[in-house]
Amino acid sequence: MSDLTQFLRRDLPASIVVFLIAIPLSLGIAAASGAPLLAGLVAAVVGGIVAGALGGAPLQVSGPAAGLTVIVAGTVADFGFAGTAAIVAVAGLVQIALGVSRLGRAALALSPAVVHGMLAGIGLVIALSQVHVMLGGAPQSSAWRNMLDLPGQIAGHHSVTTLLGLGTVAILIFWPRLVKASLLPAALVAVVSMTALATAIGADVTRVQLPDEPLAELIRPTWPDAPMREITVAVLTIAIVASVESLLSAVAVDKLHDGPRANLNRELIGQGAANTVSGMLGGLPVTGVIVRSSTNVAAGARTRGSAILHGVWIAAFVLLFAGLMETIPMGVLAAVLIVVGLRLISLAQIRTYTRHRELPTYVVTAAGVVLTDLLTGVALGMITAAIMILWRLTRSEIRLVEQAPGDWLVTISGTLSFVESARLSKELGNLPPGAHVEVELHLDYLDHGAFETIKDWKSGYERTGGSVRIREVHDSWFHQATAGRLGDGKRTPRLIGSWSRWQNMDQQARGAMEAGIAEFERSVAPLVRPELADLARDGQRPQQLFITCADSRLVPNMITASGPGDLFCVRNIGNIVPPYGAGDTSVGAAIEYAVDVLGIDRITVCGHSGCGAVRALMNDAAGSTGSSLGPSLTGWLAQSGVRFGDLGDEERCCTDNVYQQLINLRTYPTVRAAEAAGRLRLSGMFFDLTEARMYAVDPIRGEAHPISAKSAV
């Protein structure tokens, strides 16, 4: 597909969808910030064109963001809007300096729980203020006052503004569930339909007001008449929060597409340039916005052309159709902001932080933002995160289980330091004397004080007639300390070794498979259980179909560093894909299920070195006689269709086989249709067992090239 064709088919329609969403959001955010409505539109135009052209995240869409509403409102109250515009312009220069200094990733060092807690708090502040506007009143000066006054506002008499607002909320909630048309976003439908209703009934409500000559009435930035310390705090606050929000959004957008990854330092420079221009033109601060960006990706955008063009559409609309925007009731925009604000409080994130025991950080940050101010809330969140880290670093989990009369298992996991010595001694002291005790250590760290505690207890317990066996999983802190070299040694992780290597671990009381299962349930199951529970509840959503050989030396999830739910695997002798319509249909069934039902976007055929199936095919091609292969295996291999270029090069024959199976894949109608629609891509790989290195198979020549730069060294 040519660049022009891709632009017309993908980026142009996507830009229109994003433009339709950006108009109501930009107006609403400006209103909630206490800024001129034109400032929100200026920021949307500049964010689209400047950040879109210069940023490092091609599919990210920038503009005024709800996450900065509280900060901007406070800045406007302190310095006036002309002063705020100057502060925004300087904040952009700070962002450029951060990007030039290559500190893009440093901004991501802030705990995600703090960032999302901050956004949740901001969302609640926005909702609490805008609900007063939707109910026909006026917001108070703080979230706390808004909460106190809300019951009276709800009980009071309301005008048609409230009905228009409630109708807007209803459309925003139910429209996406009822209609899947991407060209009709819920925000646009809600604003247009409620505006039309207000006009039809002649409602006497407050509406949007824009300058008659937008270009002539742009607000010029003016340096604030305030102490430099206060100005510096405002500049750094906007620069840091805008940077973090933009970079988090860029990272999130990367997960939504298969295109080029974001260059975070360049993205900072682009965002800084956009903020400087926006401030100079009298606009709001600009950030990357996940709502508009995810919509951009979902609408089919492939390049930065979509983000840039959406800014052009907004500029044209403001200059040519400002009168239409002035028919929009302010209560409708308030309702849009209420829904946007509440959606910043993500239940999925709350569940995630609960599972990872970071909910206190999230809650403290959100509550701090609501009850105090943004900087205090973030500071409280960071302090909470630091306390949680220190608490985790000094805590371990100790469990005592009686497996049989006189037979005890003690499991100690986490970090074991001298701080835990007293609790450890107390727990071990609860064991009855004279028993057989197996101590299983799952440790990230063991210091000398805790080591001495275990060692002294072991010696004392064995003197009273008991027996103690120390067993370590994943690392060998205790045994290294016993040998006098704590922290020096290395060992193969238990789950990488084969069964035969680890049979003696359980004193050969069980078979190799049973020992492996017991090891999984003991050491791995607790780690993967939450992920597997989610997959069991939500169903599988694999990213790709992985067709590879049944060879026992090849472990797909290990060589791709993937986990449960990532790969939909098909394994057979020789990683063969019989052509469509051949006798065997099992592989074809898997292909159709993966593409048509699971909606995977990639099929990979992976061969490997030393493949017995390829050797059998090579012998057959060389005219060898006396083959001992059975009829079923002979018939199966005959479906490969492979033609070897050089029978003297076994590795090349293995890649020839992978190349041929890619050709066979394209004989399937479902594969051809999905590939033609741009929903599916095919790739070939070759794994060298000796080198433990993966190669990509060239789809044109069939040659193998190292996948990673490190592999090529």
C-alpha positions in Angstrom: 0.0 0.0 0.0 1.5 3.4 -1.0 1.9 6.2 1.5 -0.8 8.3 -0.2 -3.3 5.3 -0.3 -2.6 4.6 3.4 -3.1 8.2 4.3 -6.4 8.4 2.5 -7.7 5.0 3.8 -6.4 5.2 7.3 -5.2 8.5 8.6 -7.8 10.8 7.0 -10.8 9.0 8.4 -9.1 8.6 11.8 -8.4 12.4 12.0 -12.0 13.2 11.5 -13.1 10.9 14.3 -10.5 12.4 16.7 -11.5 15.9 15.6 -15.2 15.2 16.5 -14.2 14.1 20.0 -11.7 16.9 20.6 -14.1 19.8 20.1 -16.5 19.2 23.0 -13.7 18.0 25.3 -11.5 21.0 24.6 -14.4 23.4 25.3 -15.3 21.5 28.5 -11.8 21.4 29.9 -11.4 25.2 29.3 -14.6 25.9 31.1 -13.7 23.7 34.0 -10.2 25.4 34.2 -11.7 28.8 34.5 -10.0 29.8 31.3 -11.5 31.4 28.1 -13.1 28.8 26.0 -11.0 29.8 23.0 -7.9 28.8 25.0 -9.0 25.2 25.0 -9.5 25.2 21.2 -6.1 26.9 20.7 -4.4 24.2 22.8 -6.2 21.5 20.7 -5.0 23.0 17.5 -1.4 23.5 18.7 -1.3 20.1 20.3 -2.5 18.4 17.2 -0.2 20.2 14.7 3.0 21.0 16.7 3.1 18.0 19.1 1.9 15.7 16.3 4.6 16.9 13.9 7.5 17.1 16.4 6.7 14.4 19.0 8.2 11.0 19.4 4.9 9.0 19.6 3.5 9.1 16.1 0.0 7.9 17.0 -0.4 9.9 20.2 -2.9 12.8 20.0 -2.2 15.9 22.2 -4.4 18.7 23.4 -5.8 20.1 26.6 -6.2 17.3 29.2 -8.5 16.8 32.1 -5.6 15.8 34.2 -4.3 19.4 34.3 -7.6 21.1 35.0 -7.2 21.5 38.7 -3.6 22.8 38.3 -4.7 25.3 35.6 -7.7 26.5 37.6 -5.4 27.2 40.6 -2.9 29.0 38.3 -5.5 31.1 36.7 -6.9 32.1 40.1 -3.4 33.1 41.3 -1.9 34.8 38.3 -4.8 35.5 35.9 -5.1 33.9 32.5 -2.5 36.1 30.7 0.0 35.2 33.4 -1.0 31.5 33.2 -0.3 31.6 29.4 3.2 32.9 30.1 3.8 30.2 32.7 2.6 27.6 30.2 5.1 28.9 27.6 8.0 28.7 30.1 6.9 25.2 31.2 7.2 24.1 27.6 10.9 25.3 27.6 11.5 23.2 30.7 10.1 20.2 28.9 12.3 20.8 25.9 15.3 21.0 28.3 14.3 17.7 29.9 14.0 16.1 26.4 17.3 17.4 25.2 18.9 16.2 28.4 17.5 12.7 27.6 15.5 12.5 30.9 12.4 11.2 29.2 12.4 7.9 31.0 13.3 9.5 34.3 9.9 11.1 34.4 8.5 7.5 34.4 10.3 6.8 37.7 7.3 8.1 39.6 5.2 5.3 41.0 2.2 4.5 38.6 0.0 4.2 41.8 0.9 7.8 42.6 0.2 9.0 39.0 -3.1 7.1 38.7 -4.1 8.2 42.2 -3.4 11.8 41.2 -5.5 11.4 38.1 -8.3 9.8 40.1 -8.2 12.7 42.6 -8.3 15.2 39.8 -11.2 13.4 38.2 -13.2 13.5 41.4 -12.4 17.2 41.8 -13.6 17.9 38.3 -16.8 15.9 38.8 -17.6 17.6 42.1 -17.2 21.1 40.6 -19.0 20.4 37.3 -22.0 18.7 38.9 -22.9 22.1 40.4 -22.8 23.6 36.9 -25.0 20.9 35.5 -27.5 21.4 38.4 -27.8 25.1 37.5 -25.5 26.4 40.2 -21.9 27.5 40.5 -18.9 25.5 41.8 -17.2 26.5 45.0 -13.6 27.2 45.6 -12.5 23.7 46.7 -13.5 20.1 46.4 -14.3 20.0 50.1 -16.8 22.9 49.8 -18.3 21.4 46.7 -19.0 18.2 48.7 -20.5 20.1 51.6 -22.8 22.1 49.3 -23.8 19.2 47.0 -26.8 18.0 49.1 -28.3 21.5 49.1 -27.7 21.9 45.4 -29.4 18.5 44.7 -32.4 19.4 46.8 -32.8 22.8 45.3 -34.9 23.9 42.3 -33.3 23.1 38.9 -33.9 24.4 35.4 -33.8 22.8 32.0 -30.0 22.9 32.3 -30.2 19.9 34.6 -32.4 17.9 32.2 -30.0 18.6 29.4 -27.1 17.5 31.5 -28.7 14.3 32.6 -29.6 13.5 29.0 -25.9 14.1 28.1 -24.7 11.7 30.8 -27.2 9.1 29.7 -26.0 9.3 26.0 -22.3 9.2 27.1 -23.0 6.0 29.1 -25.3 4.1 26.8 -24.3 5.1 23.3 -21.0 3.1 23.1 -22.9 0.0 24.3 -25.6 0.4 21.7 -23.8 1.7 18.7 -20.3 0.6 17.5 -19.9 3.2 14.7 -16.5 4.8 15.3 -17.4 7.9 13.2 -20.1 8.8 15.7 -18.3 9.2 19.1 -20.5 9.4 22.2 -19.3 12.9 23.2 -20.2 14.3 19.8 -23.6 12.6 19.7 -24.4 13.8 23.2 -23.4 17.4 22.6 -25.1 17.7 19.2 -28.3 16.0 20.3 -28.7 18.0 23.5 -27.8 21.3 21.8 -30.4 20.5 19.1 -33.0 19.8 21.8 -32.2 23.0 23.7 -32.5 25.0 20.4 -35.8 23.3 19.5 -37.5 24.0 22.8 -36.0 27.5 23.0 -34.3 26.8 26.4 -33.1 29.9 28.2 -29.7 28.5 29.3 -26.2 29.7 29.5 -24.3 28.9 26.3 -20.8 28.9 24.9 -19.4 32.3 24.1 -16.5 32.8 21.7 -15.0 35.9 20.3 -16.4 37.2 17.0 -12.8 37.5 15.6 -10.9 34.6 17.1 -7.5 35.5 15.6 -7.8 39.1 16.7 -8.8 38.2 20.3 -6.1 35.7 21.2 -4.8 36.5 24.7 -1.2 37.6 24.8 0.9 36.2 27.6 2.0 38.6 30.3 4.6 37.9 32.9 2.9 37.6 36.3 3.3 40.2 38.9 4.1 37.7 41.6 7.1 36.5 43.6 9.5 34.4 41.5 9.3 31.5 43.9 5.5 31.1 43.3 6.0 31.4 39.5 8.8 28.8 39.6 6.6 26.4 41.5 3.8 26.9 39.0 6.1 26.4 36.0 7.6 23.2 37.4 4.3 21.8 38.4 2.8 22.2 34.9 6.0 21.0 33.2 6.4 17.8 35.4 2.7 16.8 35.5 2.3 17.4 31.8 5.5 15.4 31.0 4.5 12.5 33.2 1.0 12.3 31.8 2.2 12.6 28.2 4.9 9.9 28.7 2.5 7.5 30.5 0.0 8.0 27.7 2.7 7.4 25.0 3.7 4.1 26.7 0.1 3.1 26.9 -0.5 3.9 23.3 2.5 1.7 22.3 0.6 -1.3 23.7 -2.3 -0.6 21.3 -0.5 -1.0 18.0 2.3 -2.8 16.2 3.9 0.3 14.6 7.0 2.2 15.6 7.7 2.5 19.3 7.6 5.9 21.0 10.9 7.9 21.4 10.2 9.4 24.9 12.9 12.1 24.7 11.7 13.3 21.4 8.1 13.2 22.7 9.1 15.5 25.6 10.7 17.9 23.1 7.5 17.9 21.0 5.3 18.4 24.0 7.5 21.2 25.2 7.4 22.9 21.8 3.6 22.6 21.8 3.3 24.1 25.2 5.5 27.0 24.4 3.5 27.8 21.2 0.2 27.3 23.0 1.2 29.6 25.8 2.4 32.3 23.4 -0.9 32.1 21.6 -3.0 32.2 24.8 -3.8 28.5 25.0 -4.1 25.9 27.8 -1.3 23.6 28.5 -0.9 20.6 26.2 -0.4 16.9 27.0 -0.7 13.6 25.3 -4.2 12.4 26.0 -5.0 8.7 26.2 -8.7 9.0 25.3 -8.0 10.8 22.0 -4.9 8.7 21.3 -6.7 5.3 21.8 -9.5 6.5 19.6 -7.0 7.5 17.0 -5.5 4.0 17.0 -8.9 2.3 17.1 -10.0 4.4 14.1 -7.2 2.9 12.0 -4.5 5.6 12.1 -1.0 4.5 10.9 1.1 7.7 10.9 1.4 11.1 12.7 -0.6 12.5 9.8 -3.9 11.8 11.6 -2.9 13.8 14.7 -1.7 16.7 12.7 -4.7 16.8 10.5 -7.2 16.7 13.4 -5.6 20.0 14.6 -6.1 21.5 11.1 -9.8 20.5 11.2 -10.3 22.2 14.6 -8.6 25.4 13.4 -10.8 25.5 10.3 -14.0 24.8 12.3 -13.2 27.6 14.8 -12.6 30.1 12.0 -15.5 29.1 9.8 -18.2 27.8 12.2 -17.8 29.5 15.5 -21.5 30.3 15.5 -22.4 26.7 15.7 -20.3 26.2 18.9 -22.0 29.2 20.5 -25.3 27.2 20.5 -23.9 24.6 22.9 -25.3 24.9 26.5 -22.7 25.1 29.2 -24.6 22.5 31.3 -24.0 20.0 28.5 -20.3 20.6 28.5 -20.3 20.3 32.3 -22.0 16.9 32.0 -19.3 15.8 29.5 -16.7 16.8 32.0 -18.4 14.9 34.8 -18.2 11.7 32.9 -14.7 12.3 31.8 -13.6 13.1 35.4 -15.3 10.0 36.8 -13.6 7.8 34.1 -10.3 8.9 35.5 -11.2 6.7 38.5 -10.5 3.3 36.9 -11.9 0.2 38.7 -9.5 -1.9 36.7 -6.6 0.0 38.1 -8.0 -0.2 41.7 -8.2 -4.0 41.3 -4.7 -4.1 40.0 -3.3 -2.1 42.8 -5.2 -4.1 45.3 -3.7 -7.3 43.9 -0.2 -5.8 44.0 -0.8 -4.4 47.5 -0.3 -0.8 46.4 -3.9 0.4 47.0 -2.8 2.5 50.1 -0.6 4.6 47.8 -3.4 5.1 45.3 -6.0 6.0 47.9 -3.7 8.4 49.9 -2.7 10.2 46.7 -6.3 10.6 45.5 -7.6 11.6 48.9 -4.8 14.1 49.3 -5.5 15.7 45.9 -9.2 16.0 46.8 -8.9 17.2 50.4 -5.8 19.5 50.1 -4.2 20.3 46.7 -2.4 18.5 43.9 1.2 19.0 45.1 0.4 18.0 48.7 -1.6 15.0 47.5 1.3 13.8 45.2 3.8 14.3 48.1 1.6 12.3 50.5 1.4 9.6 47.8 5.1 9.4 47.3 5.7 9.3 51.1 3.2 6.4 51.3 4.9 4.6 48.4 8.3 4.9 50.1 6.8 3.6 53.4 5.3 0.7 51.5 8.6 -0.1 49.9 10.5 0.0 53.2 7.8 -2.2 54.8 8.0 -4.8 52.0 11.8 -4.8 52.1 11.7 -5.7 55.8 8.9 -8.2 55.6 8.7 -11.9 54.8 6.0 -14.5 54.8 6.4 -17.4 57.2 4.1 -20.4 57.0 4.1 -23.5 59.2 2.1 -26.5 57.8 2.0 -30.0 59.4 2.0 -32.3 56.4 1.8 -35.5 58.5 2.1 -36.4 62.1 5.6 -35.3 63.1 6.4 -33.9 59.6 6.4 -30.1 59.2 6.9 -27.8 56.3 8.1 -24.3 57.0 7.9 -21.9 54.0 9.7 -18.6 54.1 9.4 -16.2 51.2 10.3 -12.6 50.4 13.1 -10.6 52.0 14.6 -12.0 55.2 16.7 -9.5 57.2 17.7 -9.0 60.8 14.6 -6.9 61.3 12.5 -10.1 61.0 14.8 -12.1 63.4 12.5 -11.7 66.4 9.4 -12.8 64.5 11.3 -15.6 62.8 12.5 -17.0 66.1 9.0 -16.8 67.6 7.5 -18.7 64.6 10.1 -21.4 64.6 9.7 -21.7 68.4 6.1 -22.8 67.8 7.3 -26.1 66.2 6.9 -29.1 68.4 10.2 -30.7 69.5 11.5 -33.9 67.9 9.7 -33.5 64.6 11.1 -33.7 61.1 11.1 -30.1 59.6 11.7 -29.1 56.0 12.5 -25.4 55.7 11.8 -24.2 52.2 13.3 -20.8 51.4 11.9 -18.6 48.5 14.1 -15.6 49.2 15.0 -12.5 47.3 17.5 -11.6 49.9 19.0 -13.0 53.1 21.3 -11.0 55.4 23.8 -12.3 57.9 21.6 -11.6 61.0 18.6 -13.6 59.6 21.0 -16.3 58.5 22.5 -16.6 62.0 18.9 -16.9 63.4 18.1 -19.8 61.2 21.4 -21.5 61.7 21.3 -21.2 65.5 17.7 -22.5 65.6 18.6 -25.4 63.4 21.5 -26.4 65.7 19.4 -26.1 68.8 16.4 -28.0 67.3 18.6 -30.9 66.2 20.2 -31.1 69.7 16.8 -31.8 71.1 16.2 -34.7 68.8 14.5 -33.1 65.8 15.8 -33.1 62.2 16.0 -30.1 59.9 16.4 -30.0 56.1 17.0 -26.6 54.5 15.8 -26.5 50.9 16.1 -23.4 48.6 14.1 -22.5 45.6 15.3 -20.1 42.8 18.4 -19.1 44.7 20.9 -20.3 47.3 21.4 -17.6 49.8 21.5 -19.9 52.8 24.0 -22.4 51.4 26.2 -19.6 50.1 26.2 -18.1 53.6 27.1 -21.5 55.1 30.0 -21.7 52.7 31.1 -18.2 53.7 30.3 -16.5 50.3 26.9 -14.9 50.9 25.7 -13.3 47.6 28.5 -14.7 45.4 27.3 -17.9 43.9 25.1 -18.6 40.9 22.8 -21.5 40.2 20.4 -22.6 37.5 16.8 -21.6 38.4 14.7 -24.7 39.2 12.2 -24.3 36.4 14.8 -24.0 33.7 16.5 -27.3 34.4 15.0 -30.5 32.9 13.2 -33.1 35.1 16.2 -35.5 34.9 18.5 -32.8 36.4 16.2 -32.3 39.4 14.9 -35.8 40.2 17.1 -36.1 43.2 15.6 -33.0 44.8 12.8 -35.1 46.3 15.1 -38.0 47.1 13.6 -39.9 44.2 10.4 -40.5 46.2 8.3 -39.6 43.2 8.7 -39.8 39.4 10.2 -36.9 37.5 6.9 -35.5 36.3 5.3 -35.8 39.8 8.3 -34.0 41.3 8.0 -31.2 38.7 4.2 -30.8 39.4 4.8 -30.6 43.1 7.5 -28.0 42.5 5.1 -25.9 40.3 2.3 -26.0 42.8 4.7 -25.1 45.6 6.8 -22.3 44.1 5.2 -21.1 40.8 1.4 -21.5 41.3 1.1 -18.7 43.9 2.8 -16.3 41.5 0.7 -17.1 38.4 -2.6 -17.8 40.1 -4.0 -14.2 39.9 -3.1 -14.1 36.2 -4.6 -17.5 35.5 -7.7 -16.6 37.5 -8.2 -13.5 35.3 -7.8 -15.6 32.1 -10.2 -18.2 33.4 -12.8 -15.5 34.0 -12.3 -13.4 30.9 -11.3 -16.1 28.4 -8.1 -16.3 26.3 -6.9 -13.4 24.2 -3.7 -14.6 22.6 -1.6 -12.2 20.6 -0.5 -14.7 18.0 -0.7 -18.3 16.6 2.7 -20.0 17.2 3.3 -23.0 15.0 6.4 -25.0 16.0 7.9 -28.4 16.1 6.9 -31.0 18.7 10.6 -31.5 19.6 11.0 -31.8 23.4 14.0 -29.5 23.4 11.9 -26.6 22.1 10.0 -24.7 24.8 7.9 -21.9 23.1 7.0 -19.9 26.2 10.6 -19.9 27.4 12.3 -18.9 24.1 9.7 -16.1 23.6 9.6 -15.0 27.3 5.8 -15.2 27.1 3.3 -16.2 29.7 -0.2 -17.7 30.1 -2.6 -16.3 27.5 0.1 -15.0 25.1 0.6 -17.8 22.5 -2.0 -20.0 20.8 0.3 -22.9 20.1 0.2 -25.7 17.5 3.0 -28.2 17.7 3.6 -31.1 15.3 6.4 -33.1 13.7 8.4 -30.6 11.6 6.2 -27.5 12.3 4.4 -28.4 9.0 1.3 -26.5 7.7 -0.4 -28.8 5.2 -1.7 -26.8 2.2 -5.4 -25.9 2.2 -7.5 -28.8 1.1 -4.8 -31.5 2.0 -5.8 -34.6 3.8 -5.0 -33.4 7.4 -7.4 -30.7 8.7 -6.2 -30.3 12.3 -3.7 -27.6 11.5 -6.2 -25.8 9.3 -8.8 -25.9 12.1 -6.4 -24.3 14.4 -5.6 -21.6 11.8 -9.3 -20.8 11.2 -10.1 -20.7 14.9 -7.1 -18.4 15.7 -7.8 -15.9 12.9 -11.6 -16.0 12.8 -12.6 -16.6 16.4 -9.7 -15.4 18.5 -8.8 -12.5 16.2 -5.0 -13.0 16.5 -3.0 -10.5 14.5 0.1 -12.6 13.8 1.0 -16.2 12.8 4.6 -17.3 13.4 6.1 -20.5 12.1 9.2 -21.5 14.1 11.7 -24.2 13.1 14.8 -25.2 15.0 18.3 -26.7 14.5 18.8 -30.4 14.5 15.2 -31.1 13.4 14.6 -34.8 12.9 11.7 -34.2 10.5 13.8 -32.0 8.3 16.6 -34.6 8.3 14.1 -37.2 7.2 12.9 -34.9 4.4 16.6 -34.3 3.4 17.3 -38.0 3.2 14.2 -38.5 1.1 15.2 -35.6 -1.2 18.7 -37.2 -1.5 17.2 -40.5 -2.6 18.1 -42.5 0.5 16.6 -45.9 0.8 15.7 -48.2 3.6 13.8 -45.6 5.6 12.3 -47.0 8.9 9.6 -44.3 9.0 6.0 -45.6 9.5 3.3 -44.9 6.9 1.6 -42.3 9.1 4.8 -40.3 9.6 5.8 -40.7 5.9 2.4 -39.4 4.8 2.6 -36.5 7.2 6.0 -35.3 6.1 5.0 -35.5 2.4 2.5 -32.7 3.1 5.3 -30.2 3.8 5.9 -29.4 0.1 9.4 -28.2 0.9 12.1 -28.0 -1.8 15.7 -27.7 -0.5 18.2 -25.5 -2.1 21.4 -27.0 -0.6 21.2 -30.5 0.9 24.7 -30.0 2.3 23.6 -27.2 4.6 21.2 -28.5 7.3 20.6 -25.2 8.9 19.5 -23.7 5.5 17.3 -26.7 4.9 15.5 -26.0 8.3 14.9 -22.4 7.2 13.8 -23.6 3.8 11.1 -25.6 5.6 9.9 -22.6 7.6 9.8 -20.6 4.4 7.7 -23.2 2.6 5.2 -23.4 5.5 4.7 -19.6 5.2 3.8 -20.2 1.6 1.4 -23.0 2.6 -0.2 -20.7 5.1 -1.3 -18.3 2.3 -3.2 -21.1 0.6 -5.8 -20.7 3.4 -8.6 -18.3 2.3 -9.0 -17.0 5.9 -5.3 -16.1 6.0 -5.3 -14.4 2.7 -8.4 -12.4 3.5 -7.1 -11.2 6.9 -3.6 -10.4 5.5 -5.2 -8.4 2.6 -7.3 -6.4 5.1 -4.2 -5.5 7.1 -5.4 -7.5 10.1 -2.8 -10.2 10.0 0.9 -10.6 9.3 3.0 -13.8 8.9 6.5 -14.3 10.2 9.1 -17.1 10.2 11.6 -17.9 12.9 14.5 -20.4 13.4 15.8 -21.3 16.8 19.4 -22.5 17.2 19.4 -24.9 20.1 23.2 -24.9 20.5 23.4 -21.1 20.7 20.0 -20.5 22.4 19.5 -17.8 19.8 16.5 -16.9 17.7 16.7 -15.9 14.0 14.1 -14.3 11.7 13.5 -16.1 8.4 13.5 -13.7 5.4 10.1 -14.1 3.7 11.6 -13.3 0.3 14.9 -15.3 0.3 14.3 -17.7 3.2 17.6 -16.6 4.8 18.0 -16.4 8.6 19.0 -13.2 10.4 19.5 -12.6 14.1 16.4 -10.9 15.6 18.0 -8.8 18.3 21.0 -6.6 18.1 22.5 -8.4 21.1 22.1 -11.7 19.3 24.1 -10.4 16.3 27.2 -9.6 18.5 
